[in-house]
Structure formats: structure tokens, C-alpha cells
Amino acid sequence: MNDSLRKELSVYQLALGVEAPPQPLPSNPASLLSLVRSQIDLLIEQQIAATFWVKLPPGKIWHTELRRYQSAIGASGVINICRMGKISSEEEENTRSTTPTQENWVQLPTNYQLRREYFLIVSSPQFCSLIVARRPRQKNQNSNKAKNNKIPSLLAVITMEGRVIQQVLDGMKQVAAPESSAVFPAELIYPNTIEPALMSQLLVKQLQRQNVIHRQIANKRIAKLQEQNQKLQNKEQLKDAYLSSVCQELRTPLTHMKTALSLLNSPTLKPPQRQRYLQMLNTQCDRQSTLITGLLDIVNLEHNLEETSLELVRLSDIVPGVVSTYQPVAQEKGIMLAYTVPTELPSVWCVTGGIKQIVINLLHNSIKFTPKGGQVWVKARLYGDYVQLEFRDTGIGIAESEIFKIFDCFYRVRSGVTEELSGAGLGLTIVKRLLWRCSGSISVRSKLDEGSTFTVQLVTARNKAPLQ
């Protein structure tokens, strides 16, 4: 056995190593598939029993063509599947038991050249051919320069010359495993000249197959463009709806302020009324400031969220501090506020600074919508590979018809509570987007006049960090 050839065996180079070698052609996987299919079409139509030597790209679409030929021709055809490296007896047995045509494994040496090559060799008294395609070696160039050079994804050699095919098979035989050498003929059986009628039919089938593939590629491109266009339209619609909501939200406090200013100009205005209108101005200014701050927060979040890094956080380091900050507010309203966060809970993944923002928003809502004498609990527990953080209150609750809306921008529960308009309606939206970034989730259970429970689920340190 020639060790040098074994190390450097290249079917592509063997095909070119003749006095007048066929010229390589730029190609791609789609063109290669159409070449294979058109030859299979011709062999089936003419009922030509041929011997194949093949090494095709991975994937069902390629080997389906071999199965198609096997089903049409039966046991008179022979397919030799070339593989690099040792072939297990189990692989060979499984293949033999599932194919109707004679099929053999051919063990070729493992080398860099063969890894980059695919081929289909056909031999019969009526027709013979060789198709070999090679992935060009990528040079160390920057991607833009390589793109401009338009390097083909494959270089293909196609020939029907028997002497070229004989040279290729002889070279493969020299390096094949001893048990595979029997599949290579001592002398190749091939026609001196291929009938013009067969050549014409092959050309027609090649054109037909190429047209089919072009249509498929065009349809995929059209479908992709339609999908992209639909996504852009949806984004535009969401953007329009969002801008409309922003304008409406900003207009409301301005309308109240304009009304208060016009009433302050009344010459008959009494001091108590003046004080009331000034308070209205102050309240609406605060409301507009809150809206603008919330809008800026969510705009910054949208722009920077995907680039924001994730960190491991212990809930026991965050939750107690936030709860203690809200204790005076709860006491002023006569609300019992308590928390349970075991220190042994594992750390969780979240956006940097995100856990604190999530706890503040959810705790603020629980206290805000819980009347005097109510109760609010914050509890954390381990749940499989997640940590659940629960915010439960005995507040006014949320109607079932409104639960699916509460995470929308600017949406506020219509509750009759006097302070319901003091917020921007963006807190839950921000919470949901922060959780989305770290592969967390939030769910809600609520009943009117009985209270609500918001459950946040966070990925623990036991899992890998969500994609950053």
C-alpha cells in the first residue's frame, strides 16, 4: 500500500491528474444535488443497472436519491458507500438489512483532503460518469475581502471519460482497506462512446432539475422576504400603537394642568379653591414627571437590555433591604408587611441590578393596591432548578378579564383606588422584560376583593447562564 497516497488521497486531484484533465467548475450544494438527481433520473428511466461508488454530504436528502434508485432497479444495481475510518460490523449489518439493492461499505483512509470532497461515480456498459466536488480551502483573509472575491462553496469536476474514471478507481483501490478492495474492478466496464440520445436526455433532465431547484430557492427567498416584511409591518403597528399610548398618557396631565390654570385666573376664586387648584397642578406635574421618567427607563431598557450582562445574585442580599425601605409606607397605611427569604437559597441569574428593580416594582404594587389593615408577604423558595419569589397581598385583586393586560405599557387596573393614576403603568412591563432577558418568568393569580399573588421564577446558579 502506498503510504504517501494514503495520507494525501484526493479523488478530486486524481480526476485532474490526466493528460487532458476536465476543467473544474464553480458550484454549490444545490447544483451538486441537481447533478446527482438528473443522473439518477436517467438511470431509472433507462433501467440501467449500474455500479456506484459514492461519498455524499450528510443529510437524508442525498441518500434518499440512492434509495430511490435502489427501489426502481432492485438487486441488479450495486452501491458502494465510501467512508473514512473503520466501519463497524453493526453499521454494515444495519445497512444490509434495510436496503433492497446490493450495498457495500468501502473503508478509505482518514485524511484532510477526503474530508473536503464528495463524489458520485457510476459505471455500466451503457453509461458511466464521475462527479466530484471539493470545498475550497479558506485562506486567512478578512471576511469582507473574501465575500468580495465570491469564493464558490464548491469546485466540481464532471466527466464521462472512462480512462479518467478508471484512474480515480485505481487510486482509491490502492489505499482502501484490504476487505474493501474487492469492490474495485480490475478493469472498468464502460462504453467506448455514450449514445447521443442518452446524452440529450441527461442534458434535458439536468435542465429540468436545475429549474426545480431554482424555483425552490426562489420560493424560499420570497417566503423569507414575506416573513421579514410581515415582521416589519408588525413592528410598525406596535410602534404606532405605542406612540399613540404615549401621546394619550402625556396629554391627560396636561389637560388637568390647563384646567387648573384657567380656574386660577378667576377673579372670584376663594383661598380654599385656589389651594385645591394649586394642589391639582402640583399633582399633575408630578404625574407627568413620573411618566417621562418611566418612558426614559423603558427606552433605555429596550436599547441596552440585550447587551446588559447577567450576574449571580443571592435574594437574601437584596430582598430584606428593599422590604425595610417600604416598612414605613406599610405602617402608615396600617399594612402588615413581612418576608421569608432563606439564606441557604442558591444564587440566581439576573440582569445586573435587575433583581432590586423587580422587587421594588412588585412590592410597590402590592402595598399600593392593598387597603388599610391588609397584609403583604414576600416569600422565596427553591423549586427544582429555579427559585420562586412570591409577592402575595390581601388587596383589591384583579378581574380575570384584566389579568392578561396588566403587563402592557401604561395599563393600570381600574380599581376605584384614589391613587391608581399616580403611577406610569410601566412597572410590570419593565419587570417582564427584565425576566425575559435572564430566562425567568412571572405568573399571576388573583381574585377581586381577595388579593393577588405574583410569582417570579428565576434560573439558579446550578444551571448555565442564559445566553448573553
MARKOL-900421 format. One record per residue (C-alpha): residue in three letters; chain; residue number from 1; x, y, z negated. Coordinates in nm, 2 decimals. Example, Ala and Ser with C-alpha at 12.3 -4.5 7.8 and 13.67 -1.06 7.14 Angstrom:
% residues 2
R; ALA; A; 1; 1.23; -0.45; -0.78
R; SER; A; 2; 1.37; -0.11; -0.71
***
This chain:
% residues 468
R; MET; A; 1; 0.00; 0.00; 0.00
R; ASN; A; 2; 0.13; 0.35; 0.09
R; ASP; A; 3; 0.15; 0.53; -0.24
R; SER; A; 4; 0.21; 0.87; -0.08
R; LEU; A; 5; -0.10; 0.83; 0.14
R; ARG; A; 6; -0.30; 0.70; -0.16
R; LYS; A; 7; -0.22; 1.02; -0.36
R; GLU; A; 8; -0.29; 1.25; -0.06
R; LEU; A; 9; -0.56; 1.07; 0.13
R; SER; A; 10; -0.78; 1.31; 0.32
R; VAL; A; 11; -1.04; 1.19; 0.56
R; TYR; A; 12; -1.05; 1.55; 0.70
R; GLN; A; 13; -0.68; 1.55; 0.77
R; LEU; A; 14; -0.69; 1.20; 0.92
R; ALA; A; 15; -0.96; 1.32; 1.17
R; LEU; A; 16; -0.74; 1.61; 1.27
R; GLY; A; 17; -0.42; 1.40; 1.30
R; VAL; A; 18; -0.46; 1.30; 1.66
R; GLU; A; 19; -0.30; 1.44; 1.98
R; ALA; A; 20; -0.61; 1.65; 2.07
R; PRO; A; 21; -0.79; 1.69; 1.74
R; PRO; A; 22; -1.16; 1.81; 1.72
R; GLN; A; 23; -1.18; 2.17; 1.61
R; PRO; A; 24; -1.32; 2.23; 1.26
R; LEU; A; 25; -1.64; 2.44; 1.24
R; PRO; A; 26; -1.76; 2.67; 0.96
R; SER; A; 27; -2.06; 2.50; 0.79
R; ASN; A; 28; -2.27; 2.49; 0.48
R; PRO; A; 29; -2.46; 2.22; 0.29
R; ALA; A; 30; -2.78; 2.29; 0.48
R; SER; A; 31; -2.61; 2.25; 0.82
R; LEU; A; 32; -2.44; 1.93; 0.70
R; LEU; A; 33; -2.78; 1.79; 0.59
R; SER; A; 34; -2.93; 1.86; 0.93
R; LEU; A; 35; -2.64; 1.68; 1.10
R; VAL; A; 36; -2.69; 1.38; 0.88
R; ARG; A; 37; -3.07; 1.38; 0.92
R; SER; A; 38; -3.06; 1.41; 1.30
R; GLN; A; 39; -2.82; 1.11; 1.34
R; ILE; A; 40; -3.04; 0.90; 1.11
R; ASP; A; 41; -3.34; 1.01; 1.32
R; LEU; A; 42; -3.17; 0.89; 1.64
R; LEU; A; 43; -3.06; 0.56; 1.49
R; ILE; A; 44; -3.41; 0.48; 1.36
R; GLU; A; 45; -3.58; 0.58; 1.68
R; GLN; A; 46; -3.35; 0.37; 1.89
R; GLN; A; 47; -3.35; 0.09; 1.63
R; ILE; A; 48; -2.97; 0.08; 1.64
R; ALA; A; 49; -2.82; -0.15; 1.37
R; ALA; A; 50; -2.50; 0.03; 1.27
R; THR; A; 51; -2.23; 0.01; 1.00
R; PHE; A; 52; -2.20; 0.32; 0.78
R; TRP; A; 53; -1.91; 0.45; 0.56
R; VAL; A; 54; -2.04; 0.74; 0.35
R; LYS; A; 55; -1.94; 0.97; 0.08
R; LEU; A; 56; -2.22; 1.23; 0.03
R; PRO; A; 57; -2.27; 1.51; -0.21
R; PRO; A; 58; -2.45; 1.43; -0.53
R; GLY; A; 59; -2.83; 1.45; -0.53
R; LYS; A; 60; -3.13; 1.25; -0.43
R; ILE; A; 61; -3.19; 1.44; -0.10
R; TRP; A; 62; -2.87; 1.29; 0.05
R; HIS; A; 63; -2.92; 0.93; -0.05
R; THR; A; 64; -3.29; 0.95; 0.05
R; GLU; A; 65; -3.17; 0.96; 0.41
R; LEU; A; 66; -2.98; 0.63; 0.36
R; ARG; A; 67; -3.28; 0.47; 0.20
R; ARG; A; 68; -3.49; 0.59; 0.50
R; TYR; A; 69; -3.25; 0.42; 0.74
R; GLN; A; 70; -3.25; 0.10; 0.53
R; SER; A; 71; -3.63; 0.09; 0.52
R; ALA; A; 72; -3.65; 0.13; 0.90
R; ILE; A; 73; -3.37; -0.10; 1.01
R; GLY; A; 74; -3.38; -0.37; 0.75
R; ALA; A; 75; -3.10; -0.62; 0.67
R; SER; A; 76; -2.92; -0.57; 1.01
R; GLY; A; 77; -2.76; -0.25; 0.90
R; VAL; A; 78; -2.46; -0.22; 0.67
R; ILE; A; 79; -2.39; 0.08; 0.44
R; ASN; A; 80; -2.06; 0.11; 0.27
R; ILE; A; 81; -2.07; 0.37; -0.01
R; CYS; A; 82; -1.73; 0.51; -0.08
R; ARG; A; 83; -1.65; 0.60; -0.44
R; MET; A; 84; -1.34; 0.73; -0.61
R; GLY; A; 85; -1.21; 0.53; -0.91
R; LYS; A; 86; -1.31; 0.20; -1.04
R; ILE; A; 87; -1.67; 0.07; -0.97
R; SER; A; 88; -1.84; -0.12; -1.25
R; SER; A; 89; -2.00; -0.46; -1.18
R; GLU; A; 90; -2.32; -0.32; -1.33
R; GLU; A; 91; -2.33; -0.03; -1.08
R; GLU; A; 92; -2.27; -0.27; -0.79
R; GLU; A; 93; -2.54; -0.52; -0.91
R; ASN; A; 94; -2.80; -0.24; -0.97
R; THR; A; 95; -2.74; -0.11; -0.62
R; ARG; A; 96; -2.76; -0.45; -0.45
R; SER; A; 97; -3.08; -0.54; -0.64
R; THR; A; 98; -3.27; -0.22; -0.53
R; THR; A; 99; -3.18; -0.19; -0.16
R; PRO; A; 100; -3.32; -0.40; 0.13
R; THR; A; 101; -3.01; -0.35; 0.36
R; GLN; A; 102; -2.67; -0.49; 0.30
R; GLU; A; 103; -2.48; -0.23; 0.09
R; ASN; A; 104; -2.12; -0.24; -0.04
R; TRP; A; 105; -1.91; -0.03; -0.27
R; VAL; A; 106; -1.58; 0.09; -0.14
R; GLN; A; 107; -1.32; 0.19; -0.40
R; LEU; A; 108; -1.10; 0.48; -0.28
R; PRO; A; 109; -0.82; 0.64; -0.49
R; THR; A; 110; -0.90; 0.94; -0.70
R; ASN; A; 111; -0.72; 1.25; -0.57
R; TYR; A; 112; -0.78; 1.62; -0.53
R; GLN; A; 113; -0.83; 1.60; -0.15
R; LEU; A; 114; -1.11; 1.35; -0.16
R; ARG; A; 115; -1.29; 1.53; -0.43
R; ARG; A; 116; -1.34; 1.82; -0.19
R; GLU; A; 117; -1.46; 1.60; 0.10
R; TYR; A; 118; -1.79; 1.44; 0.22
R; PHE; A; 119; -1.83; 1.22; 0.52
R; LEU; A; 120; -2.06; 1.00; 0.73
R; ILE; A; 121; -1.90; 0.75; 0.97
R; VAL; A; 122; -2.13; 0.55; 1.20
R; SER; A; 123; -2.02; 0.25; 1.41
R; SER; A; 124; -2.22; 0.04; 1.65
R; PRO; A; 125; -2.19; -0.10; 2.01
R; GLN; A; 126; -2.43; 0.17; 2.13
R; PHE; A; 127; -2.33; 0.48; 1.93
R; CYS; A; 128; -2.05; 0.59; 1.70
R; SER; A; 129; -1.98; 0.92; 1.52
R; LEU; A; 130; -1.79; 1.09; 1.24
R; ILE; A; 131; -1.90; 1.39; 1.04
R; VAL; A; 132; -1.66; 1.51; 0.77
R; ALA; A; 133; -1.70; 1.83; 0.57
R; ARG; A; 134; -1.45; 1.98; 0.33
R; ARG; A; 135; -1.48; 2.25; 0.07
R; PRO; A; 136; -1.21; 2.51; 0.14
R; ARG; A; 137; -0.97; 2.58; -0.14
R; GLN; A; 138; -1.05; 2.90; -0.32
R; LYS; A; 139; -0.75; 3.14; -0.32
R; ASN; A; 140; -0.68; 3.37; -0.61
R; GLN; A; 141; -0.84; 3.67; -0.48
R; ASN; A; 142; -1.08; 3.91; -0.64
R; SER; A; 143; -1.45; 3.83; -0.58
R; ASN; A; 144; -1.53; 4.14; -0.37
R; LYS; A; 145; -1.24; 4.07; -0.12
R; ALA; A; 146; -1.34; 3.70; -0.10
R; LYS; A; 147; -1.70; 3.80; -0.03
R; ASN; A; 148; -1.60; 4.04; 0.24
R; ASN; A; 149; -1.39; 3.77; 0.41
R; LYS; A; 150; -1.70; 3.54; 0.42
R; ILE; A; 151; -1.52; 3.22; 0.35
R; PRO; A; 152; -1.75; 2.93; 0.46
R; SER; A; 153; -1.88; 2.70; 0.19
R; LEU; A; 154; -1.77; 2.40; 0.41
R; LEU; A; 155; -1.54; 2.33; 0.71
R; ALA; A; 156; -1.68; 2.04; 0.92
R; VAL; A; 157; -1.53; 1.82; 1.19
R; ILE; A; 158; -1.77; 1.63; 1.42
R; THR; A; 159; -1.66; 1.38; 1.68
R; MET; A; 160; -1.78; 1.08; 1.87
R; GLU; A; 161; -1.44; 0.96; 1.99
R; GLY; A; 162; -1.38; 0.60; 1.89
R; ARG; A; 163; -1.00; 0.64; 1.86
R; VAL; A; 164; -1.04; 0.93; 1.61
R; ILE; A; 165; -1.29; 0.72; 1.40
R; GLN; A; 166; -1.05; 0.42; 1.42
R; GLN; A; 167; -0.76; 0.63; 1.29
R; VAL; A; 168; -0.97; 0.75; 1.00
R; LEU; A; 169; -1.09; 0.40; 0.90
R; ASP; A; 170; -0.73; 0.26; 0.93
R; GLY; A; 171; -0.61; 0.53; 0.69
R; MET; A; 172; -0.89; 0.46; 0.44
R; LYS; A; 173; -0.82; 0.08; 0.46
R; GLN; A; 174; -0.45; 0.13; 0.36
R; VAL; A; 175; -0.55; 0.29; 0.03
R; ALA; A; 176; -0.87; 0.12; -0.05
R; ALA; A; 177; -0.88; -0.13; -0.34
R; PRO; A; 178; -0.80; -0.49; -0.23
R; GLU; A; 179; -1.15; -0.61; -0.29
R; SER; A; 180; -1.29; -0.33; -0.06
R; SER; A; 181; -1.06; -0.39; 0.23
R; ALA; A; 182; -1.30; -0.65; 0.39
R; VAL; A; 183; -1.55; -0.37; 0.48
R; PHE; A; 184; -1.30; -0.22; 0.73
R; PRO; A; 185; -1.29; -0.39; 1.07
R; ALA; A; 186; -0.96; -0.50; 1.22
R; GLU; A; 187; -1.09; -0.34; 1.55
R; LEU; A; 188; -1.37; -0.09; 1.56
R; ILE; A; 189; -1.67; -0.18; 1.78
R; TYR; A; 190; -1.77; 0.13; 1.96
R; PRO; A; 191; -1.90; 0.22; 2.31
R; ASN; A; 192; -1.65; 0.34; 2.57
R; THR; A; 193; -1.89; 0.62; 2.66
R; ILE; A; 194; -2.21; 0.72; 2.48
R; GLU; A; 195; -2.51; 0.72; 2.71
R; PRO; A; 196; -2.61; 1.07; 2.82
R; ALA; A; 197; -2.97; 1.00; 2.72
R; LEU; A; 198; -2.86; 0.93; 2.36
R; MET; A; 199; -2.66; 1.25; 2.36
R; SER; A; 200; -2.95; 1.45; 2.48
R; GLN; A; 201; -3.18; 1.30; 2.22
R; LEU; A; 202; -2.93; 1.37; 1.95
R; LEU; A; 203; -2.90; 1.73; 2.06
R; VAL; A; 204; -3.28; 1.77; 2.06
R; LYS; A; 205; -3.31; 1.62; 1.71
R; GLN; A; 206; -3.03; 1.83; 1.58
R; LEU; A; 207; -3.20; 2.14; 1.70
R; GLN; A; 208; -3.53; 2.03; 1.55
R; ARG; A; 209; -3.37; 1.95; 1.21
R; GLN; A; 210; -3.19; 2.28; 1.22
R; ASN; A; 211; -3.51; 2.47; 1.29
R; VAL; A; 212; -3.68; 2.29; 1.00
R; ILE; A; 213; -3.40; 2.38; 0.76
R; HIS; A; 214; -3.41; 2.74; 0.88
R; ARG; A; 215; -3.78; 2.76; 0.82
R; GLN; A; 216; -3.74; 2.61; 0.47
R; ILE; A; 217; -3.47; 2.86; 0.39
R; ALA; A; 218; -3.67; 3.15; 0.53
R; ASN; A; 219; -3.98; 3.04; 0.33
R; LYS; A; 220; -3.77; 3.02; 0.01
R; ARG; A; 221; -3.64; 3.37; 0.07
R; ILE; A; 222; -3.99; 3.50; 0.14
R; ALA; A; 223; -4.12; 3.34; -0.17
R; LYS; A; 224; -3.83; 3.48; -0.38
R; LEU; A; 225; -3.89; 3.83; -0.24
R; GLN; A; 226; -4.26; 3.80; -0.31
R; GLU; A; 227; -4.18; 3.69; -0.66
R; GLN; A; 228; -3.94; 3.98; -0.71
R; ASN; A; 229; -4.19; 4.22; -0.56
R; GLN; A; 230; -4.46; 4.10; -0.80
R; LYS; A; 231; -4.23; 4.14; -1.09
R; LEU; A; 232; -4.16; 4.50; -0.99
R; GLN; A; 233; -4.53; 4.57; -0.95
R; ASN; A; 234; -4.60; 4.42; -1.29
R; LYS; A; 235; -4.32; 4.64; -1.44
R; GLU; A; 236; -4.46; 4.95; -1.27
R; GLN; A; 237; -4.81; 4.87; -1.40
R; LEU; A; 238; -4.67; 4.82; -1.76
R; LYS; A; 239; -4.47; 5.14; -1.73
R; ASP; A; 240; -4.78; 5.33; -1.61
R; ALA; A; 241; -4.98; 5.19; -1.90
R; TYR; A; 242; -4.71; 5.27; -2.15
R; LEU; A; 243; -4.67; 5.63; -2.03
R; SER; A; 244; -5.05; 5.67; -2.04
R; SER; A; 245; -5.05; 5.55; -2.40
R; VAL; A; 246; -4.76; 5.78; -2.49
R; CYS; A; 247; -4.93; 6.08; -2.35
R; GLN; A; 248; -5.26; 6.00; -2.53
R; GLU; A; 249; -5.08; 5.94; -2.86
R; LEU; A; 250; -4.89; 6.27; -2.83
R; ARG; A; 251; -5.20; 6.46; -2.72
R; THR; A; 252; -5.40; 6.37; -3.03
R; PRO; A; 253; -5.20; 6.56; -3.30
R; LEU; A; 254; -5.15; 6.85; -3.06
R; THR; A; 255; -5.53; 6.87; -3.03
R; HIS; A; 256; -5.57; 6.88; -3.41
R; MET; A; 257; -5.30; 7.14; -3.44
R; LYS; A; 258; -5.46; 7.36; -3.18
R; THR; A; 259; -5.79; 7.33; -3.36
R; ALA; A; 260; -5.64; 7.42; -3.69
R; LEU; A; 261; -5.46; 7.73; -3.54
R; SER; A; 262; -5.78; 7.86; -3.38
R; LEU; A; 263; -5.96; 7.83; -3.71
R; LEU; A; 264; -5.68; 8.01; -3.90
R; ASN; A; 265; -5.74; 8.31; -3.68
R; SER; A; 266; -6.10; 8.35; -3.81
R; PRO; A; 267; -6.13; 8.69; -4.00
R; THR; A; 268; -6.39; 8.54; -4.24
R; LEU; A; 269; -6.16; 8.25; -4.34
R; LYS; A; 270; -6.16; 8.19; -4.72
R; PRO; A; 271; -5.84; 8.08; -4.91
R; PRO; A; 272; -5.95; 7.72; -4.97
R; GLN; A; 273; -6.03; 7.68; -4.60
R; ARG; A; 274; -5.70; 7.84; -4.50
R; GLN; A; 275; -5.52; 7.59; -4.73
R; ARG; A; 276; -5.71; 7.30; -4.57
R; TYR; A; 277; -5.62; 7.40; -4.22
R; LEU; A; 278; -5.26; 7.46; -4.31
R; GLN; A; 279; -5.25; 7.11; -4.46
R; MET; A; 280; -5.40; 6.98; -4.13
R; LEU; A; 281; -5.12; 7.15; -3.94
R; ASN; A; 282; -4.86; 7.00; -4.17
R; THR; A; 283; -5.01; 6.65; -4.15
R; GLN; A; 284; -5.03; 6.66; -3.77
R; CYS; A; 285; -4.68; 6.79; -3.73
R; ASP; A; 286; -4.56; 6.50; -3.95
R; ARG; A; 287; -4.76; 6.26; -3.73
R; GLN; A; 288; -4.61; 6.39; -3.41
R; SER; A; 289; -4.26; 6.38; -3.56
R; THR; A; 290; -4.33; 6.01; -3.66
R; LEU; A; 291; -4.45; 5.93; -3.30
R; ILE; A; 292; -4.15; 6.09; -3.14
R; THR; A; 293; -3.91; 5.91; -3.38
R; GLY; A; 294; -4.08; 5.58; -3.32
R; LEU; A; 295; -4.07; 5.63; -2.94
R; LEU; A; 296; -3.70; 5.71; -2.96
R; ASP; A; 297; -3.64; 5.40; -3.17
R; ILE; A; 298; -3.82; 5.17; -2.93
R; VAL; A; 299; -3.65; 5.33; -2.62
R; ASN; A; 300; -3.31; 5.27; -2.78
R; LEU; A; 301; -3.41; 4.92; -2.87
R; GLU; A; 302; -3.51; 4.84; -2.52
R; HIS; A; 303; -3.19; 4.98; -2.37
R; ASN; A; 304; -2.95; 4.82; -2.62
R; LEU; A; 305; -3.12; 4.51; -2.75
R; GLU; A; 306; -2.96; 4.25; -2.51
R; GLU; A; 307; -2.61; 4.39; -2.58
R; THR; A; 308; -2.66; 4.41; -2.95
R; SER; A; 309; -2.45; 4.14; -3.13
R; LEU; A; 310; -2.60; 3.89; -3.37
R; GLU; A; 311; -2.49; 3.83; -3.73
R; LEU; A; 312; -2.54; 3.58; -4.01
R; VAL; A; 313; -2.74; 3.73; -4.30
R; ARG; A; 314; -2.84; 3.60; -4.63
R; LEU; A; 315; -3.20; 3.70; -4.71
R; SER; A; 316; -3.12; 3.72; -5.08
R; ASP; A; 317; -2.88; 4.01; -5.00
R; ILE; A; 318; -3.14; 4.21; -4.81
R; VAL; A; 319; -3.50; 4.14; -4.94
R; PRO; A; 320; -3.46; 4.24; -5.31
R; GLY; A; 321; -3.31; 4.58; -5.23
R; VAL; A; 322; -3.60; 4.66; -4.99
R; VAL; A; 323; -3.86; 4.54; -5.23
R; SER; A; 324; -3.72; 4.75; -5.51
R; THR; A; 325; -3.73; 5.06; -5.29
R; TYR; A; 326; -4.11; 5.00; -5.24
R; GLN; A; 327; -4.19; 4.93; -5.61
R; PRO; A; 328; -4.26; 5.30; -5.69
R; VAL; A; 329; -4.50; 5.32; -5.39
R; ALA; A; 330; -4.68; 5.00; -5.50
R; GLN; A; 331; -4.70; 5.11; -5.86
R; GLU; A; 332; -4.85; 5.44; -5.75
R; LYS; A; 333; -5.12; 5.26; -5.57
R; GLY; A; 334; -5.17; 5.01; -5.85
R; ILE; A; 335; -5.05; 4.72; -5.64
R; MET; A; 336; -4.86; 4.42; -5.79
R; LEU; A; 337; -4.55; 4.36; -5.57
R; ALA; A; 338; -4.34; 4.05; -5.62
R; TYR; A; 339; -4.08; 3.84; -5.43
R; THR; A; 340; -3.93; 3.50; -5.43
R; VAL; A; 341; -3.61; 3.45; -5.23
R; PRO; A; 342; -3.39; 3.16; -5.35
R; THR; A; 343; -3.02; 3.24; -5.34
R; GLU; A; 344; -2.94; 2.89; -5.21
R; LEU; A; 345; -3.12; 2.95; -4.88
R; PRO; A; 346; -2.88; 2.92; -4.57
R; SER; A; 347; -2.79; 3.24; -4.38
R; VAL; A; 348; -3.00; 3.32; -4.07
R; TRP; A; 349; -2.91; 3.47; -3.73
R; CYS; A; 350; -3.05; 3.82; -3.65
R; VAL; A; 351; -2.96; 4.14; -3.47
R; THR; A; 352; -2.72; 4.35; -3.67
R; GLY; A; 353; -2.93; 4.55; -3.91
R; GLY; A; 354; -3.24; 4.38; -3.79
R; ILE; A; 355; -3.34; 4.19; -4.10
R; LYS; A; 356; -3.37; 4.50; -4.30
R; GLN; A; 357; -3.58; 4.67; -4.03
R; ILE; A; 358; -3.81; 4.37; -4.01
R; VAL; A; 359; -3.86; 4.35; -4.39
R; ILE; A; 360; -3.93; 4.73; -4.41
R; ASN; A; 361; -4.19; 4.73; -4.14
R; LEU; A; 362; -4.38; 4.43; -4.26
R; LEU; A; 363; -4.37; 4.52; -4.63
R; HIS; A; 364; -4.47; 4.88; -4.55
R; ASN; A; 365; -4.78; 4.75; -4.36
R; SER; A; 366; -4.87; 4.51; -4.64
R; ILE; A; 367; -4.87; 4.79; -4.90
R; LYS; A; 368; -5.03; 5.04; -4.67
R; PHE; A; 369; -5.34; 4.82; -4.60
R; THR; A; 370; -5.38; 4.68; -4.95
R; PRO; A; 371; -5.62; 4.88; -5.17
R; LYS; A; 372; -5.57; 4.97; -5.53
R; GLY; A; 373; -5.55; 4.67; -5.76
R; GLY; A; 374; -5.43; 4.44; -5.49
R; GLN; A; 375; -5.13; 4.21; -5.47
R; VAL; A; 376; -4.84; 4.17; -5.22
R; TRP; A; 377; -4.59; 3.88; -5.22
R; VAL; A; 378; -4.27; 3.83; -5.02
R; LYS; A; 379; -4.16; 3.46; -5.02
R; ALA; A; 380; -3.88; 3.28; -4.84
R; ARG; A; 381; -3.84; 2.90; -4.80
R; LEU; A; 382; -3.64; 2.65; -4.59
R; TYR; A; 383; -3.84; 2.49; -4.31
R; GLY; A; 384; -3.64; 2.23; -4.12
R; ASP; A; 385; -3.37; 2.42; -3.93
R; TYR; A; 386; -3.54; 2.75; -3.99
R; VAL; A; 387; -3.60; 2.99; -4.28
R; GLN; A; 388; -3.95; 3.12; -4.31
R; LEU; A; 389; -4.01; 3.47; -4.46
R; GLU; A; 390; -4.37; 3.52; -4.56
R; PHE; A; 391; -4.55; 3.85; -4.63
R; ARG; A; 392; -4.88; 3.79; -4.80
R; ASP; A; 393; -5.13; 4.05; -4.92
R; THR; A; 394; -5.49; 4.08; -5.05
R; GLY; A; 395; -5.56; 4.38; -4.83
R; ILE; A; 396; -5.84; 4.47; -4.59
R; GLY; A; 397; -5.74; 4.20; -4.34
R; ILE; A; 398; -5.76; 4.20; -3.96
R; ALA; A; 399; -6.06; 4.10; -3.75
R; GLU; A; 400; -6.00; 3.79; -3.54
R; SER; A; 401; -6.06; 3.98; -3.22
R; GLU; A; 402; -5.78; 4.22; -3.30
R; ILE; A; 403; -5.50; 3.99; -3.41
R; PHE; A; 404; -5.37; 3.93; -3.06
R; LYS; A; 405; -5.35; 4.31; -3.00
R; ILE; A; 406; -5.16; 4.41; -3.32
R; PHE; A; 407; -4.81; 4.37; -3.16
R; ASP; A; 408; -4.90; 4.61; -2.87
R; CYS; A; 409; -4.74; 4.95; -2.87
R; PHE; A; 410; -4.94; 5.22; -3.05
R; TYR; A; 411; -5.21; 4.98; -3.16
R; ARG; A; 412; -5.34; 5.04; -3.51
R; VAL; A; 413; -5.60; 4.83; -3.69
R; ARG; A; 414; -5.93; 5.02; -3.72
R; SER; A; 415; -5.99; 4.97; -4.08
R; GLY; A; 416; -6.15; 5.28; -4.23
R; VAL; A; 417; -5.85; 5.34; -4.45
R; THR; A; 418; -5.78; 5.71; -4.46
R; GLU; A; 419; -5.40; 5.67; -4.39
R; GLU; A; 420; -5.44; 5.44; -4.10
R; LEU; A; 421; -5.34; 5.72; -3.85
R; SER; A; 422; -5.02; 5.82; -4.03
R; GLY; A; 423; -4.81; 5.56; -3.85
R; ALA; A; 424; -4.70; 5.54; -3.49
R; GLY; A; 425; -4.83; 5.19; -3.43
R; LEU; A; 426; -4.49; 5.07; -3.32
R; GLY; A; 427; -4.36; 4.88; -3.63
R; LEU; A; 428; -4.49; 4.54; -3.53
R; THR; A; 429; -4.38; 4.59; -3.17
R; ILE; A; 430; -4.03; 4.65; -3.29
R; VAL; A; 431; -4.04; 4.35; -3.52
R; LYS; A; 432; -4.14; 4.12; -3.24
R; ARG; A; 433; -3.87; 4.24; -3.01
R; LEU; A; 434; -3.60; 4.21; -3.27
R; LEU; A; 435; -3.71; 3.85; -3.34
R; TRP; A; 436; -3.72; 3.77; -2.97
R; ARG; A; 437; -3.35; 3.87; -2.94
R; CYS; A; 438; -3.24; 3.62; -3.21
R; SER; A; 439; -3.48; 3.34; -3.10
R; GLY; A; 440; -3.71; 3.40; -3.40
R; SER; A; 441; -4.08; 3.42; -3.41
R; ILE; A; 442; -4.37; 3.57; -3.60
R; SER; A; 443; -4.73; 3.44; -3.67
R; VAL; A; 444; -5.03; 3.59; -3.84
R; ARG; A; 445; -5.32; 3.46; -4.04
R; SER; A; 446; -5.59; 3.70; -4.16
R; LYS; A; 447; -5.95; 3.74; -4.27
R; LEU; A; 448; -6.14; 4.06; -4.31
R; ASP; A; 449; -6.16; 4.18; -4.67
R; GLU; A; 450; -5.94; 3.88; -4.79
R; GLY; A; 451; -5.59; 3.98; -4.67
R; SER; A; 452; -5.32; 3.88; -4.42
R; THR; A; 453; -5.02; 3.66; -4.41
R; PHE; A; 454; -4.73; 3.74; -4.17
R; THR; A; 455; -4.48; 3.46; -4.13
R; VAL; A; 456; -4.14; 3.52; -3.98
R; GLN; A; 457; -3.93; 3.22; -3.87
R; LEU; A; 458; -3.55; 3.27; -3.84
R; VAL; A; 459; -3.28; 3.04; -3.70
R; THR; A; 460; -3.04; 2.92; -3.97
R; ALA; A; 461; -2.66; 2.90; -3.96
R; ARG; A; 462; -2.69; 2.53; -3.91
R; ASN; A; 463; -2.79; 2.59; -3.55
R; LYS; A; 464; -2.56; 2.75; -3.29
R; ALA; A; 465; -2.61; 3.13; -3.25
R; PRO; A; 466; -2.88; 3.21; -3.00
R; LEU; A; 467; -2.75; 3.32; -2.65
R; GLN; A; 468; -2.58; 3.65; -2.68
***
